[in-house]
Amino acid sequence: MAQQSKIIIGCMSWGNWGKQFSTNEQADLIQFCTDNGNNTFDHADIYGDYTTESQFGKALKESGIEREKIQLISKCGIQYVGNSRDNKIKHYDYSKDYIIWSAEESLRNLKTDYLDTFLLHRPSPLMHPEEIAEAITSLKESGKIKQFGVSNFTTSQVELISSQIKVEVNQIEFSLTQHAAMHNGSLDQMMLKDIQPMSWSPLGSVFKQDNEATQRIKPVLKDLAEKYNISEDGILLSWILKHPSQVSPVIGTTNKDRILNANKALKIDLELEDWFSLLVASQGHKVP
């Protein structure tokens, strides 16, 4: 059984919500990622209006890669307004039957017998921890999921679910430009409770926005990229990787060179003052 890769490949943009890769293109990218140590692929049922998992499943079958050599993550719970389902409004469903049905749909679409990790995509005001626990226990006992977690849950919401069943993962937004998780107790809780943190959007807004924060960050980033002989996105990932909670970044790029650059970040250990120089640049003031 393959171990989860530290750099996780996010698949949201592979299909209809992005690149619209063909089956052959997806199979090629799956093979490339696996060959370079990125054997863990992050999905959610809603991606591509509930179509991306099925497209990936076809590509995985075509690639010929043995299931045991990769890890698959998926998420459930968001009822999305699109063409695939008759939803009148976006909402969340965490009833026992729906959770089990969603997991089984992901298994069917991904053409696999089990998910390595299964997450509740976003918290719902109406979620009931006992009902969730019943669903997850059933899925685990039947071997359909190996590991259970949540995504975008606050500390109190994690405590609520943890009162009935062990939460093993929390996938949150965490980056140099969105680092609230370091200050609101989220990453502290994960360290205390032995919950694995995953970070979506790990590069933050550095390359997406031109504002005061990114203007402060970019010259520091440029200097550090030269110092460590790595790309600027590699420095941003190394900043996340230095946190003691052992965050696993979920990268959304489909560019092969950028995937290789991301892997190089695993070999970089930012010096303490370099790490803080980036934090100060992001915040716009010295630490207290």
N, C-alpha and C positions, 0 to 999 in steps of 0.2 A: 504493500500500500504506500503510495507516494505521500511524502510530507508536504504540507502547505508551503508554497513559496513565500518568501518575505515580501517581494514585490508582486502584488496581485494585479491581474489584467482585467480591467473593467470593460464590459462588452456592450454597454448601453448604446454606443454610437456605431456598432458594426452593421446594423440593419437599417430599418426604415426611419429611424430617428437620427440618421447620420450618413455614413458612407455608402450604405446600400450595397455592400459587398455581395458578389456572387457566391454560390456554394464553393466553387474552386478557390476563390480568393480567401474565404474564411478558413477553409481547410489548410491552405498554405500558411495563413497567419497562426493558426493553432499549432501547426508543426513547428514554425519558427519560434514561437514563444516557448514551447515545450523543450525544444533543442537547446534553448538558452537559459533554462532553469526557471522559467516563469510558467509553472504547471498548474496554476490556480486561476480560475476564470469566474468572474463575478457577474451574476445575472439578477434580474428581477422579472417577475411574470409580466409586468406592464410594459417593459421595454419594447419599442416599436409597435405600440398598441397591441400588445400580447402576441407579437409575431417573431421577435428576435430569438427567443429560446428555440423555437421550432427550426428556424434557419440554421442556428448554431448546431443543433442536434444532427441535422442532415450533413453538415460539414464535418462534424466530429466522426460520424460513421464513415464518410468518404475518406477521411484522413488515415483511417486504419490504426490510429493510436489506441492502445489498450486502455480501457477505462481506469484501471488501477494505477496508471502512470500520471493521471491528472486529478485535480480536485475541482469540484463544482459547487459554487455558492448560488443560492437563489433566495428571493424575498417574496413575501405575499402580503396581502391585506389592503392594498389600495384598489378601490373600484374606480377605474379610470373612465372618463367620458371620451369615447372614440367610436371607431367603426366596428369594433369586434364584439362589443357587448352593449346591451340595451340599458345603459345607465343614464339616468336623467341628470344626475349631479355627481360630482366627484365625492366619494365618501370612503369610509374604512369598514371592513367586515372582518371581525375576529371571532365569529362564532365557531364552535368546534367543527361542525360539518364543513364550513367554508375553508378553514385552515387545512383540513385533511384533503379536501378536494383540490385546493390550490397546489399543495405539494405533489399530489398525484398527477395533476396536469403538467407541472414542470417536469416531472419524471418522464411522462409520455413525450413531451415536446423535445426534451434533451436526449431522448432515447437512452435512458439509463435506469438502473434499478434502485439507485440511492443517490441522495444528495449528501455531500460531505458536510455542508453547513446550510442551515435553513433559518432565515431571519424574518422577523416581523418588520415590515418596511418602515412604517411610521406609527407613532402612538395614536391611539384613538381614545377620545374621552369616554367611550362606552365599553372599553375592553375589560373583561372580567378575568382575573388571574387564574381562578380555578378552572374555567372553561378552556383557557389557553393551555394550561397544564395538562388537562385531559387529552387535548388534541395532540400535543407534542409527545406525551407519553405513549400514546397509541402509535404515532409515526416512528418513534424510536424503537418500540418493542417489535414492530413489524420490519425493522431494518431499513425503512425508507429514508430516514435521515440519521446522520451520525452525530451531528453537533447542532445545538440550538442557540440562537441569539436574537438580538434586536438591532434596530438601526434608527438613529436619530432620537433615542430615548434619553430623557433627563435622569438625574440620579434618583429622584423620587419614583419615577416610572420604572426604573430598573429594580428598585427595592420592592415595588408592588408586585412585579412579575416574579422576582426572586423569592417572594414569600411562599410560592407554590411550586416553583421548579427552577433548577439551576440555570442561570443565564451565563453562557460561555463566551459570547462575543457581543460587542456593541460597535456597530459601524457608524461613525459620526463624521461630520465635517471638521477637518482639522488641518491647518496650514499656517504658514507664517503670517498671512493676512487675516486668518480666522482662527485665533488661538484661545477662544473663550474656554475651551475644555480644560485648559491648564489652570484656570482661575475659578471655575464654577464647581469644582469638585468632581467633575466627570472622570478625568484620567486618574485622579487620586482613588476614586471608588474602584476603578477597574484594577488598579494595583492591589488594593486591599482585598478585593473579592476574587482575584485570579480570573478576571474577565479579559479576553483578548481585545485590544482596540484595533479597529481598522479605520482608515481615513479615506473618505472620498473627497474629491477635489483637492488633492494634496499640494498642488502648486498654487492654490488660492487665486487671487486676482492679479498677480504680478504681471502676467503677460496679457491679461484681458482688459485691464482698466488703466487709465492714465489719471492718477489723482495724487494728492500730496503724499500719501503713504507709499505708493509704488514709485514715485519720483525719488523718495528718500532711499528706498530699498535698492533700486537698480544700480547705483554706483558702488554700493557695498557688495552687491552680488557680483558685479563685474570683477572687482578686485579679488574676491575670494575664489571665483572660478579660475582666475589666472594663478592664484597662489596654490590651489589644490590640483590644478591641471584637469579640470572636469567642466562639463557644461553648466550653465546657470541653473537649468532645471535639476541637474544632479545635486547642486548645492542646496536647493530648496528641499529636496527629498532627504538629504543628509541632515538637515536641520530637524526634520520630523523624527528621523531615525535615532537621533541622539537622546530623545526623551526616554527616561527609565521605564516607562510603561510598555516599551517594546511595540510601538505602533507599526502596523503593516499598511503601507500606502496602497490604495487602489488607483492605478493610473488609467486614464481614459484614452491615451494616445493609441493610434493604430499604426504610427510611423515606426518602422523597424529600428532606425537609428536612435530614436528617442527611447525606445524600449531598452536598447543596449546601454544608453546613457544612464537610464534609471538604475540598471543593474550595477553600474560603476559606483553609484552612491553608496552601495553596501560596503565598499572598501574604504570609504572616507569617514574619518572620525574628526569632526570639527573641533578645533581647540576651543577651550571654554570661552575665552574672550571673543572669538569669532562668532560663536553661537549667540552670545549676548549682543554683539554688534548688530546682528540681523534683527533681533527682537527690539532693540532700541530704535532702529530705523523704522520698523513697522509701527511701533507705538508713537514715535515722535517725541519721546521723552525718556530720560534715564529711568532705570528701575527704582522703585521706592527705597 
